Structures are given as structure tokens and as C-alpha cells.
């Protein structure tokens, strides 16, 4: 029976700590204006980075062919 009271007390402390964390999150503004952060990605205003003409045909931008990706046997 002593274990039961210990578990009830620990459960009470656990629930109170979760309630305290939730209260802190609400009062500190963690849940304010959540729609703005979700729509920021849709409003992409970054300028496109233009590569110099010499880099358009470089090896870094080419896709390897199927023959070169096959393992040697």
C-alpha cells in the first residue's frame, strides 16, 4: 500500500510539472502567431544566384552517366 501512495504522489508531481511547462510555454508566447512561420516558406524573396558562364558546363553541374555509376567487375 505504501508503494501505491508513492506512485500517486509521483504521478501528481509529473502532472503538475507538465502543467507548469505548458503554462510557461503559453505565457512566454511560444504559441503566438504560428501561421506566420508556416507561410514564410511560401514567400521566398531570395535573389537567384547567377553562375558565371564558365561554370555552367563544369563537371559539378553534370549528371553522371549510367555507365560511369556501374561497379567494375
N, C-alpha and C positions, 0 to 999 in steps of 0.2 A: 504494500500500500504506500510505502514511503517513495518508491520509485514512481508511482503514479503521480503523486504531488510534485515531485521533481520535474517530471515531463510536462505537467500542466504549467508549472512556473516557467520552464524553458520555452514552451510554446507561446506563452503570454509575452515573454521578452522578445521572442522572434517576431511576433505580430506587431508589437509596439515599435521595434526597430525598423521594420518595413514601413509602417505608418509614418515614422519620423523622416525616413528618407524620401518618401512620397511627398510629405508636407514641405520639406526643404526644396525639392525639385519644383513644386508648383509655386512656392513663394519666391524662388530665385529667378523665375522666368524661363525655365527650361522648356516649357510648352507654349511659349508665346510665339505667334506668327510662324507656325510650322509650314504654312502654304508658300511663303516666300522662298524658303530654302528649296522646296520641291520644284518651283518654277524657274529658278535661276539657271538651271541647265538648259532650259528651252530658249533662253535669251542670250545666246552666245554672241558676244560682241568682240571676240578676239580677232585681231587682224591676221589675215592669211600671210604666212611667211613664204616669200618668193625665193626659190633656189636660183642660184646663178645658172646660166646656160651650160656651163661646163659640168655641172653636177647632175643634169637631167639624164644623161646616158651612162652614169657611172655604175660600177658593179653593185654598189649599195642599194640602188633602186631597182635592179633587175631581179626577176624571179628566176630561181634556178630551174633548169630543165629537168624533165623526169629521168633522163639518162644519168645525169650527174648525182641524183639523190639515191640511186640504187646502190646497194652494198656490193663490193667486189667479192667474187667467189673464186 
